[in-house]
Amino acid sequence: HESLKKQIAALREELTGLSDDDQSVMSIHDHVQREQFYVGKWVRELDDARDSLTEISRQLSIFPTEIPNPEELPNRRLVLEIQDLAVKLIGDVATGIAGASSMLENARGADSNLFNKGEELTSRHNEHAVQYEAVKQRSTEHETKLKQIEATEIRLKTIQADLDERENAFRRMGDPEDSYDAARQEWTQIYSDRANLMEEKCAELTELSSGSIRATLRKGAGVMKAVENLKGLLVGTGIRGRKVEDLFDHISASDKPVLEWMKILKELETLVISVQNEQETFELQDVPILSEVFRFTELEQIARKLTEENWLALSLTELSDIPVFEYQQTETDYISFSDASAGQQATALLRVLLNREGPPLIIDQPEEDLDNQVMLEIVSEIWKAKQRRQIIVSSHNANIVVNGDADMVAVCDYRSDGDHSGGRIKCQGAIDVPTINREIATVMEGGEEAFRLRKEKYGF
């Protein structure tokens, strides 16, 4: 389109020997054509608007959905009232749309001010066309150039009509960049909300463990997926070493990794759109973060390698949030929870479970990871916890049963001696039941003496 316009302008400059009036007619011809184009464009857009309203009216005609067998509904009267209101509302909307459609239709009528103004402009354009044709007839010595101008103008109109059609199609799609930005903002907000919920759960875990576990969340610190994706996109660029890893180390070290990732994505996008083809000269854009990691030649390689499509895919790569768990050894000393002993881990996790409210809690053989000193701490937690929830413990350690003040004890045994494949409940009851006393004393460290001490301490 631009090329043809330049060709026409160049051909007109070669039309020498014309009078001032003829040159004036020739000089405004392009502008007259622009007027015709835009007026024609507006007329087509008004027609499109009318057609759109017609389509909306057609869609509204099938609403609202009719209820089959309404007499069977328990709230029939209320439901039918709601249906009537919906019918009225859609009817009012349809009436409004019909009125708008009628306005557009009437705009094409002879009584319309818009129509009259259009006729006046058409009359002026026709007058110019006559003058333009007369200039061409008087310029017989330029006949060849005038024919070239005329042929080029015909091609220009065809291309202009095609561009107009495509532009309207794009406009009907809306602004994809605005849509992308809005969707990304919504996605980022959901991402942030999820991280905040995880952060709340970390704080809850720390509180439930009575401080023995310190749980924190490193938002956006998980970058491995993004590292792999970017490295995959840069295969063939010749970029060596840990450049990509260094870039994401910078992200992980930031107080706000997600925000930093957004900045880097923006810089990568700037590089992508700075080079459209291999022949185009590369000029370094304002990419301060990337410039700290990559050399000029490497930035050019990135700009030429990345496309808008794979940049978009990269921009949707999510940085994962990493929960970090630490164990409190002393008041100020923390170690990684994975480095804590099995007993320390079990104690901390049992505190969390016992401090939570909820359905019955079943604990299987907690003594395997706990020494007796720690067991006493857990027993005190059990005393408090059983006020909030039912606790069922399977244990070989009678200290839990006795010191935990079990309300019900079930003693398990084998069905027959030497056969460890079948079990049974040998007896059951409260601690103060003699049968239960004897069973506990048989396996309890300290035997009957432990019961005596318990009686002296608690009075029963």
C-alpha positions in Angstrom: 0.0 0.0 0.0 2.7 2.4 1.0 4.8 1.5 -2.1 1.9 2.2 -4.5 1.3 5.5 -2.9 4.9 6.5 -3.4 4.8 5.4 -7.0 1.7 7.5 -7.7 3.3 10.5 -6.0 6.5 10.1 -8.1 4.5 9.8 -11.4 2.5 13.0 -10.6 5.7 14.9 -10.0 6.7 14.0 -13.6 3.6 15.6 -15.0 5.2 18.9 -16.0 3.7 21.8 -17.9 0.3 21.8 -16.1 -1.5 25.0 -15.2 -1.8 26.0 -11.6 -5.4 25.0 -11.5 -4.7 21.6 -13.0 -1.9 21.1 -10.5 -4.2 22.0 -7.7 -6.8 19.4 -8.9 -4.0 16.8 -9.1 -2.6 17.6 -5.7 -5.9 17.2 -3.8 -6.8 14.0 -5.6 -5.2 11.8 -2.9 -7.0 13.6 -0.2 -10.3 13.3 -2.0 -9.7 9.6 -2.2 -9.0 9.5 1.5 -12.3 11.2 2.2 -14.1 8.7 0.0 -12.3 5.8 1.8 -13.2 6.9 5.3 -16.8 7.8 4.5 -17.2 4.4 2.8 -15.6 2.8 5.8 -18.0 4.4 8.2 -21.0 3.3 6.1 -19.8 -0.2 6.2 -19.2 0.0 9.9 -22.8 1.2 10.5 -24.0 -1.7 8.4 -21.9 -4.1 10.5 -23.3 -2.6 13.7 -26.9 -3.1 12.4 -26.0 -6.7 11.5 -24.5 -7.3 14.9 -27.7 -6.0 16.6 -29.8 -8.3 14.3 -27.7 -11.3 15.4 -28.1 -10.4 19.1 -31.9 -10.1 18.6 -31.9 -13.6 17.1 -29.9 -15.0 20.1 -32.2 -13.3 22.6 -35.3 -14.8 20.9 -34.4 -18.3 22.4 -34.2 -17.0 26.0 -35.2 -17.7 28.7 -35.3 -21.5 28.7 -38.7 -22.9 29.3 -39.3 -25.1 32.3 -40.7 -28.5 31.5 -43.5 -29.7 33.8 -43.5 -26.7 36.2 -46.5 -28.1 38.1 -44.2 -30.7 39.7 -41.9 -28.0 41.3 -42.3 -27.5 45.1 -41.9 -23.7 44.7 -43.9 -23.5 41.5 -45.4 -20.1 42.1 -42.1 -18.4 43.0 -40.2 -20.1 40.2 -42.9 -18.9 37.6 -42.7 -15.4 39.0 -38.9 -15.4 38.5 -39.5 -16.8 34.9 -42.0 -14.0 34.1 -39.5 -11.3 35.3 -36.8 -12.9 33.2 -39.1 -12.9 30.1 -39.9 -9.2 30.7 -36.3 -8.2 31.2 -35.2 -10.0 28.0 -38.2 -8.5 26.2 -37.2 -5.0 27.3 -33.6 -5.6 26.1 -34.9 -6.9 22.8 -37.1 -3.8 22.4 -34.1 -1.5 23.1 -32.0 -3.4 20.5 -34.8 -3.2 18.0 -35.0 0.6 18.5 -31.2 0.9 18.1 -31.4 -1.2 14.9 -34.2 1.0 13.6 -32.0 4.1 14.3 -29.2 2.7 12.2 -31.7 1.8 9.4 -33.2 5.2 9.4 -29.8 6.8 9.1 -29.7 5.6 5.5 -33.0 7.3 4.7 -33.5 10.5 2.7 -34.7 12.3 5.8 -31.5 11.6 7.7 -29.1 14.4 8.4 -26.3 11.8 8.0 -27.6 10.8 4.6 -27.9 14.5 3.5 -24.4 15.3 4.5 -23.2 12.2 2.7 -25.0 13.3 -0.5 -23.4 16.7 -0.2 -19.9 15.2 0.1 -20.6 12.8 -2.8 -21.6 15.8 -5.0 -18.3 17.5 -4.2 -16.4 14.3 -5.0 -18.3 13.9 -8.3 -17.4 17.5 -9.1 -13.7 16.8 -8.4 -13.9 13.6 -10.5 -15.1 15.7 -13.5 -12.2 18.2 -13.0 -9.7 15.4 -12.6 -10.8 13.7 -15.8 -10.6 17.0 -17.6 -7.0 17.5 -16.5 -6.2 14.0 -17.8 -7.8 14.8 -21.1 -5.8 18.0 -21.5 -2.5 16.3 -20.6 -2.3 14.2 -23.8 1.5 14.4 -23.8 1.5 12.6 -20.4 -0.9 9.9 -21.6 1.4 7.1 -20.7 2.1 8.4 -17.2 -1.6 9.1 -16.6 -2.5 5.5 -17.6 0.2 4.3 -15.2 -1.3 6.5 -12.4 -4.8 5.3 -13.2 -3.8 1.6 -13.1 -1.8 2.1 -9.9 -4.8 3.9 -8.3 -7.0 0.9 -9.1 -4.5 -1.5 -7.5 -4.3 0.9 -4.5 -8.1 0.8 -4.0 -8.1 -3.0 -4.2 -5.4 -3.2 -1.6 -7.0 -0.5 0.6 -10.3 -2.5 0.6 -8.4 -5.6 1.7 -6.6 -3.8 4.4 -9.9 -2.3 5.6 -11.4 -5.8 5.8 -8.5 -7.1 7.8 -8.5 -4.1 10.1 -12.1 -4.6 10.9 -11.5 -8.3 11.6 -8.7 -7.3 14.0 -10.9 -4.7 15.7 -13.7 -7.3 16.2 -11.1 -9.4 18.0 -10.4 -6.6 20.5 -6.9 -5.6 21.7 -4.9 -8.9 22.3 -2.2 -7.0 24.2 -4.8 -5.5 26.6 -6.4 -8.9 27.0 -3.0 -10.6 27.7 -2.1 -7.9 30.3 -5.5 -8.3 32.0 -5.3 -12.1 32.0 -1.7 -12.0 33.2 -2.6 -9.6 36.0 -5.4 -11.9 37.1 -3.1 -14.9 36.9 -0.4 -13.1 39.0 -3.0 -12.2 41.6 -4.2 -15.8 41.9 -0.5 -16.8 42.1 0.0 -14.2 44.9 -3.2 -15.3 46.7 -2.0 -18.9 46.7 1.4 -17.9 48.0 -0.3 -16.0 50.8 -2.4 -19.0 51.8 0.7 -21.2 51.9 2.4 -18.5 54.0 -0.5 -18.6 56.4 -0.2 -22.4 56.6 3.5 -22.1 57.3 2.7 -19.7 60.2 0.0 -22.1 61.4 2.5 -25.0 61.4 5.0 -23.0 63.4 2.4 -22.2 66.0 1.0 -25.7 66.2 4.5 -27.1 66.8 5.0 -24.7 69.7 7.9 -23.1 67.9 9.9 -26.3 67.5 9.4 -26.1 63.7 10.0 -22.8 61.9 8.1 -22.9 58.6 8.7 -20.1 56.1 7.8 -19.6 52.4 10.3 -18.4 49.8 7.9 -17.0 47.2 9.0 -17.6 43.6 12.3 -19.1 44.6 11.7 -22.3 42.6 13.2 -21.4 39.3 14.4 -24.8 37.8 11.5 -25.1 35.4 12.1 -21.6 34.0 15.9 -22.3 33.8 15.3 -25.4 31.7 12.8 -23.7 29.5 15.0 -20.7 28.7 18.1 -22.9 28.2 16.1 -25.0 25.8 15.0 -21.9 23.8 18.6 -20.7 23.6 20.1 -23.9 22.2 22.3 -23.0 19.2 23.1 -19.5 20.4 26.6 -20.5 21.5 26.0 -19.1 25.0 28.3 -21.0 27.3 28.8 -21.5 31.0 26.3 -20.7 33.8 24.9 -17.5 32.3 21.3 -18.6 32.4 21.8 -20.1 35.9 23.4 -16.8 37.0 20.4 -14.9 35.8 18.0 -17.0 37.8 20.3 -16.9 40.9 19.7 -13.2 40.7 16.0 -13.8 40.7 16.1 -16.3 43.6 18.3 -13.8 45.7 15.7 -11.0 45.2 13.3 -10.1 48.0 10.5 -10.3 45.4 11.5 -13.1 42.9 8.2 -13.0 40.9 8.5 -9.2 40.4 12.1 -9.6 39.3 11.0 -12.4 36.9 8.4 -10.0 35.4 11.1 -7.4 34.8 13.4 -9.9 33.0 10.5 -11.1 30.9 9.9 -7.5 29.9 13.5 -7.1 28.9 13.4 -10.4 26.9 10.3 -9.1 25.1 12.1 -5.9 24.3 14.9 -7.9 22.7 12.5 -10.1 20.7 10.6 -7.1 19.1 13.9 -5.2 18.4 14.9 -7.6 15.6 12.3 -8.7 13.0 14.6 -10.5 10.6 18.2 -11.7 10.3 19.3 -8.9 8.0 18.2 -6.1 10.4 20.9 -4.4 12.3 20.8 -5.1 16.0 20.8 -2.1 18.3 21.2 -2.8 22.1 18.0 -1.9 23.9 17.6 -0.8 27.5 17.9 -4.2 29.3 19.9 -3.4 32.5 19.4 -6.8 34.2 20.2 -8.9 31.1 23.2 -6.6 30.4 24.7 -7.5 33.8 24.8 -11.2 32.8 25.2 -11.4 29.0 27.6 -9.7 26.6 26.5 -7.6 23.7 27.0 -10.4 21.2 25.1 -12.8 23.4 22.2 -10.4 23.7 22.1 -10.2 19.9 22.0 -14.0 19.7 19.1 -14.1 22.2 17.2 -11.4 20.3 17.6 -13.3 17.0 16.9 -16.7 18.5 13.7 -16.0 20.5 10.4 -15.6 18.7 7.2 -13.9 20.0 5.6 -17.4 20.3 8.3 -19.0 22.4 8.7 -15.8 24.5 4.9 -16.1 25.3 5.4 -19.7 26.3 8.3 -18.7 28.5 6.3 -15.9 30.1 3.7 -18.5 31.3 6.4 -20.4 33.1 5.5 -20.4 36.8 8.1 -19.8 39.5 7.2 -22.2 42.3 7.0 -21.2 45.9 9.3 -23.2 48.2 8.3 -23.9 51.8 11.4 -24.1 54.1 11.2 -26.2 57.3 13.7 -25.7 60.2 14.0 -27.4 63.6 14.7 -25.3 66.7 17.6 -26.8 68.7 17.9 -23.9 71.1 16.1 -20.6 71.5 18.2 -19.0 68.7 19.7 -22.0 66.9 17.8 -23.5 63.9 18.8 -26.4 61.6 17.2 -27.8 58.5 14.3 -30.0 59.6 15.8 -32.8 57.4 19.0 -32.6 59.5 17.2 -33.1 62.8 17.2 -36.6 64.4 14.3 -38.9 63.9 13.3 -38.3 67.5 13.3 -34.6 67.1 11.3 -34.8 63.9 8.7 -37.1 65.5 8.4 -35.0 68.6 7.8 -31.8 66.6 5.3 -33.4 64.2 3.4 -35.1 67.1 3.1 -31.7 68.7 1.6 -30.3 65.5 -0.9 -33.2 65.2 -1.9 -33.1 68.9 -2.4 -29.3 68.8 -4.9 -29.5 65.9 -8.6 -30.0 66.2 -10.3 -32.5 64.0 -11.5 -36.0 63.6 -10.1 -39.0 65.6 -6.3 -39.1 65.4 -4.6 -42.5 65.1 -0.9 -42.7 66.1 1.0 -45.9 65.4 3.8 -46.8 67.8 5.2 -43.3 68.5 7.8 -44.8 70.9 9.9 -46.1 68.0 11.4 -42.6 67.5 11.0 -41.2 71.0 13.1 -41.7 74.1 11.4 -41.8 77.5 12.3 -38.2 78.4 10.7 -36.9 75.3 7.8 -39.3 75.8 6.8 -37.5 79.0 6.6 -34.3 77.0 4.3 -35.9 74.4 2.2 -37.5 77.1 1.5 -34.0 78.5 0.5 -32.9 75.0 -1.8 -35.9 74.8 -3.5 -34.9 78.1 -4.4 -31.5 76.6 -5.2 -32.8 73.1 -7.8 -35.4 74.2 -9.9 -32.5 75.4 -10.3 -31.5 71.8 -10.4 -34.7 69.8 -10.4 -38.5 70.2 -6.9 -40.0 70.2 -6.2 -43.7 69.4 -2.6 -44.9 70.1 -1.2 -48.3 69.0 1.8 -48.9 71.3 4.1 -51.4 72.9 5.0 -48.8 75.5 2.8 -49.0 78.6 4.1 -45.6 79.8 2.0 -43.9 77.1 -1.1 -45.8 78.4 -0.5 -45.0 82.0 1.0 -41.5 82.0 -1.4 -40.5 79.2 -4.3 -41.5 81.4 -6.0 -43.6 78.8 -9.8 -43.7 79.1 -10.0 -47.1 77.4 -7.3 -49.7 77.0 -7.6 -52.6 74.6 -5.0 -55.4 75.2 -4.1 -57.3 72.0 -2.8 -60.9 71.9 -2.4 -63.7 69.4 -5.2 -66.2 68.9 -2.9 -69.1 69.6 0.7 -69.4 71.0 3.3 -69.6 68.4 0.9 -68.5 65.6 1.7 -64.8 64.9 -0.7 -64.6 62.0 -3.9 -64.1 63.9 -4.7 -61.5 66.5 -7.5 -60.8 69.0 -8.5 -58.4 71.7 -7.6 -60.2 74.9 -9.3 -57.7 77.2 -10.4 -54.1 77.4 -11.4 -51.5 80.0 -10.3 -48.5 82.0 -6.9 -48.4 83.7 -8.3 -49.0 87.1 -9.8 -52.4 86.0 -7.8 -55.1 87.8 -7.4 -57.2 84.7 -6.1 -54.2 82.8 -3.8 -53.3 85.7 -2.1 -56.7 85.6 -1.6 -56.6 81.8 -0.1 -53.1 81.9 2.2 -54.1 84.9 3.4 -57.0 82.9 4.8 -54.9 80.1 5.4 -51.6 81.8 8.9 -50.4 82.7 8.9 -50.2 86.5 6.0 -52.6 86.9 3.6 -52.1 89.9 6.0 -49.5 91.4 5.1 -47.2 88.5 1.4 -47.6 89.4 2.1 -46.8 93.1 4.0 -43.6 92.2 1.2 -42.6 89.9 -1.3 -43.1 92.7 0.8 -40.9 95.0 1.1 -38.3 92.4 -2.4 -38.1 91.1 -4.4 -39.6 93.9 -5.8 -42.6 92.0 
